[in-house]
């Protein structure tokens, strides 16, 4: 089999009723139907460069397993992390994702713990994480049927630079007027609890069963670790952010791949003996776990986020609600 190398992936643009038609400044796209999400590292994501051009990330994971996904991945034949840009113009549905055990009870491999980094936000931008203190599941279920569920959510203001941790089991939604970078377990299992009367299917029974009233969701407290580039570190993912003016050399352990996402500017990823990969704002490069070293070279300045799997025991991050 050919050796693995850094993959440039083509974004998958997902239409959503709450999305936008103008994807600038992340993409130079103005579209007819509203786009809510750009999926960067899904199994169906197509590779754009090198010998595997035109093939899907999920196919390469099945063939190469730990060589791509690393020894820390729970499933060796699935790419472990899904990274997205979110473009909400209106409120998303109120939803909840099950944890691993809950997902496996319905035949899915992963639950869905996620995090949101706020790239841009209007002054009034808000998200909801969890229920208001003292709210019972019975009260919340009643509020859904009475079309007033958003009154019982814990709404918090957000601004650019905030990192929010959304543990599986947390009732949540996102308001309009922001752009987020989402990193999550590679799962698309969602229970929609409330949708403001937009008429889409609800999953109230399964959703109520998945809710945890004591989850660790909230704004991640900055400065909790020794590396100032680390935005969040959890049992499921680590997310960093770096501004590059000079080339940065990096090493990949065989435990995890690296996902490098350009959030501003453009640059090149170089690895010894492999063709360089150019990428720009809105694009992602996956560096397989078997590629030991690479260099990120900005042109002339760029800002990147980098996602990977944690190694060893990692506790949930320290968070605050408010």
C-alpha positions in Angstrom: 0.0 0.0 0.0 1.2 3.6 -0.6 2.6 5.4 2.4 0.3 7.9 4.1 1.0 11.6 3.8 -0.8 14.8 4.9 -4.3 15.0 3.3 -6.0 18.2 2.2 -9.8 17.6 2.6 -12.6 19.2 0.6 -15.3 20.7 2.9 -18.8 19.3 2.8 -21.4 22.1 2.9 -24.6 21.1 4.7 -27.8 23.0 4.1 -29.8 23.9 7.3 -32.8 26.1 7.7 -31.0 28.2 10.3 -27.9 28.8 8.2 -26.6 31.7 6.1 -26.3 32.3 2.4 -23.1 34.4 2.7 -20.2 32.3 4.0 -17.7 35.1 4.1 -15.2 35.7 5.6 -14.4 32.0 6.0 -15.3 31.1 2.4 -15.8 33.2 -0.8 -19.2 31.7 -1.3 -22.7 33.3 -1.6 -25.3 30.5 -2.1 -29.0 30.3 -2.8 -29.9 27.8 0.0 -28.9 28.5 3.6 -25.7 26.7 4.7 -25.5 25.9 8.4 -22.3 23.8 8.6 -19.1 23.0 6.7 -17.9 19.5 7.7 -14.1 19.2 7.4 -13.2 15.7 8.7 -16.2 13.4 8.2 -15.8 9.8 6.8 -17.3 11.1 3.5 -14.8 13.9 3.2 -12.9 13.7 -0.1 -9.1 13.9 -0.2 -7.9 16.6 -2.7 -4.2 15.9 -3.1 -1.7 13.1 -3.8 -2.2 9.4 -4.6 -5.4 9.2 -2.7 -7.1 12.2 -4.4 -10.8 11.6 -4.9 -11.0 8.9 -2.2 -12.8 9.4 1.1 -11.3 9.7 4.5 -13.4 6.9 5.9 -12.1 4.5 3.2 -8.5 5.3 4.1 -9.3 4.8 7.8 -10.7 1.3 7.1 -7.6 0.3 5.1 -4.8 1.8 7.2 -6.5 1.8 10.6 -3.9 2.8 13.3 -1.5 4.1 10.7 -4.0 6.9 10.2 -6.1 7.2 13.4 -3.5 6.3 15.9 -3.3 4.0 18.9 -5.4 6.3 21.1 -8.5 6.0 18.8 -11.2 3.7 20.3 -12.2 2.4 16.8 -9.3 1.7 14.5 -11.4 1.7 11.3 -13.1 5.1 11.9 -11.6 8.6 11.9 -12.1 9.7 15.5 -12.9 13.4 15.3 -15.3 15.5 13.3 -14.4 19.2 12.9 -16.9 21.7 11.5 -17.5 25.4 10.9 -21.0 26.5 12.1 -22.8 29.5 10.5 -26.0 30.1 12.5 -28.2 33.0 11.4 -31.1 31.9 13.6 -31.4 29.7 16.7 -30.6 26.0 16.2 -33.1 23.4 17.6 -32.8 22.6 21.3 -31.1 19.2 21.3 -29.1 16.7 23.3 -26.5 14.0 22.4 -26.1 10.8 24.3 -22.9 9.6 25.9 -21.0 6.6 24.6 -23.1 4.1 26.6 -26.4 5.7 25.4 -25.3 5.7 21.8 -24.2 2.1 21.9 -27.6 1.0 23.2 -29.1 2.2 19.9 -26.3 0.7 17.8 -24.1 3.7 17.3 -20.3 3.4 18.1 -19.8 6.9 19.7 -21.8 9.3 21.8 -21.2 13.0 21.1 -19.2 15.3 23.4 -18.2 18.5 21.6 -16.7 21.9 22.0 -17.3 25.2 20.3 -14.7 27.9 19.7 -16.3 31.3 19.0 -14.5 32.9 16.0 -16.9 35.8 15.6 -20.0 36.9 17.5 -22.3 39.9 17.4 -22.8 41.7 20.7 -26.1 40.0 21.6 -24.9 36.5 20.7 -25.9 33.7 23.1 -25.8 29.9 23.5 -27.8 27.8 25.9 -26.1 25.1 28.0 -28.2 23.0 30.4 -31.4 23.8 32.2 -31.9 26.6 34.7 -31.0 25.5 38.2 -33.7 23.6 39.9 -35.6 22.6 36.7 -36.7 19.0 36.7 -36.9 16.8 33.7 -40.7 16.6 34.2 -41.0 20.4 34.1 -38.8 20.6 31.0 -40.8 17.9 29.1 -44.0 19.8 30.0 -42.5 23.1 28.7 -41.7 21.4 25.3 -45.3 20.3 24.9 -46.4 23.8 25.9 -44.1 25.4 23.3 -42.0 27.4 25.8 -39.0 25.2 26.4 -36.4 28.0 25.7 -37.7 29.7 28.9 -36.1 27.0 31.0 -32.7 26.9 29.3 -29.6 28.4 30.8 -28.7 31.2 28.3 -25.2 32.7 28.4 -23.6 35.5 26.5 -20.6 34.6 24.3 -17.9 36.6 22.5 -15.1 36.0 20.1 -12.4 33.9 21.8 -14.6 31.9 24.1 -14.3 28.1 24.2 -17.4 26.2 25.3 -17.3 22.6 26.4 -20.5 20.7 25.7 -20.5 17.3 27.5 -22.7 14.5 26.2 -26.1 14.7 27.9 -26.2 18.5 28.0 -29.4 20.1 26.7 -28.1 22.9 24.4 -28.7 25.2 21.5 -26.9 28.0 19.6 -28.3 31.4 18.9 -27.7 33.3 15.7 -25.1 35.9 14.8 -21.8 34.0 15.3 -19.3 31.7 13.6 -18.1 28.7 15.5 -15.4 26.0 15.1 -16.8 22.8 16.5 -14.7 19.8 17.4 -16.6 16.6 18.4 -16.5 12.9 18.7 -17.1 11.5 15.2 -20.8 11.0 15.7 -24.0 12.4 14.1 -26.4 11.2 16.7 -28.7 14.0 17.8 -32.0 14.1 19.7 -34.0 17.2 18.8 -36.1 18.2 21.7 -37.6 21.5 20.6 -37.6 23.5 17.3 -39.7 26.7 17.8 -42.5 25.2 15.8 -40.5 24.8 12.6 -42.1 21.4 12.0 -39.1 19.1 12.0 -39.3 15.7 13.8 -38.7 15.7 17.5 -37.2 12.9 19.6 -38.6 13.7 23.0 -38.6 10.2 24.6 -35.0 9.4 23.7 -33.8 12.9 24.3 -35.2 13.2 27.8 -33.6 9.8 28.6 -30.2 11.1 27.5 -30.2 14.3 29.5 -27.7 14.7 32.4 -28.6 17.5 34.8 -25.1 17.7 36.3 -22.9 17.7 33.2 -19.6 19.6 33.1 -20.7 21.9 30.2 -19.7 25.6 30.3 -17.1 28.1 29.2 -13.7 26.6 29.6 -11.6 28.5 32.2 -8.5 29.9 30.4 -5.0 29.3 31.8 -5.8 25.9 33.4 -2.8 24.2 31.7 0.9 24.8 31.1 0.6 25.4 27.3 -1.1 28.7 26.5 -2.0 27.5 23.0 -4.3 24.8 24.4 -7.9 26.0 24.4 -9.4 22.8 25.8 -8.3 19.4 26.8 -10.8 16.7 27.6 -11.1 12.9 27.6 -12.2 13.1 23.9 -10.1 15.8 22.2 -7.5 18.5 22.6 -7.8 21.8 20.7 -5.0 24.3 20.3 -4.9 27.7 18.5 -1.7 29.3 17.1 -0.8 32.4 15.2 2.1 31.8 12.9 4.5 34.3 11.5 7.5 31.9 11.2 7.6 28.2 10.3 6.6 25.9 13.1 8.0 22.4 13.4 5.7 19.8 14.9 5.9 16.1 15.8 3.1 13.5 15.6 3.0 10.7 18.1 1.7 7.4 16.8 -1.2 7.8 19.3 -3.1 10.4 17.3 -3.4 12.1 14.0 -3.3 15.9 13.8 -6.1 18.0 12.2 -4.8 21.4 11.2 -7.5 24.0 10.3 -6.8 27.4 8.9 -9.0 30.1 10.4 -7.1 33.0 8.9 -4.5 33.4 6.1 -2.8 30.6 4.2 0.2 28.4 4.4 1.9 25.1 3.6 2.4 21.9 5.5 5.7 20.1 4.6 6.8 16.7 5.7 10.1 15.0 4.8 10.0 13.0 1.6 6.4 14.1 0.8 4.8 16.7 -1.4 4.0 20.0 0.3 0.3 20.7 0.9 -1.1 24.3 0.5 -4.2 25.3 2.4 -6.1 28.4 3.3 -8.8 29.8 5.5 -11.7 27.3 5.8 -9.7 24.3 4.9 -8.3 21.4 6.9 -5.3 19.1 6.6 -5.1 15.7 8.3 -1.6 14.6 9.3 -1.8 10.8 9.8 -0.5 9.3 13.1 2.3 7.5 11.1 3.7 10.7 9.7 6.3 11.6 12.4 7.2 15.2 11.6 5.9 18.2 9.7 6.4 21.9 9.4 3.7 24.5 9.1 4.9 27.4 7.0 2.7 30.5 6.9 2.3 32.8 3.9 3.0 35.4 5.3 1.0 35.1 8.5 -1.7 32.6 9.3 -3.8 31.5 12.3 -4.5 27.8 12.8 -6.4 25.5 15.1 -5.1 22.0 15.7 -7.1 19.1 17.0 -5.9 15.7 18.3 -6.8 12.9 20.7 -5.6 13.1 24.3 -3.2 10.5 25.6 -3.4 8.9 29.0 -6.0 9.9 31.6 -7.5 13.3 31.1 -10.2 14.8 33.2 -13.0 17.0 31.9 -12.0 20.7 31.7 -12.8 23.3 34.4 -15.8 25.4 33.2 -18.1 28.1 34.4 -21.7 28.9 33.4 -22.2 32.5 32.9 
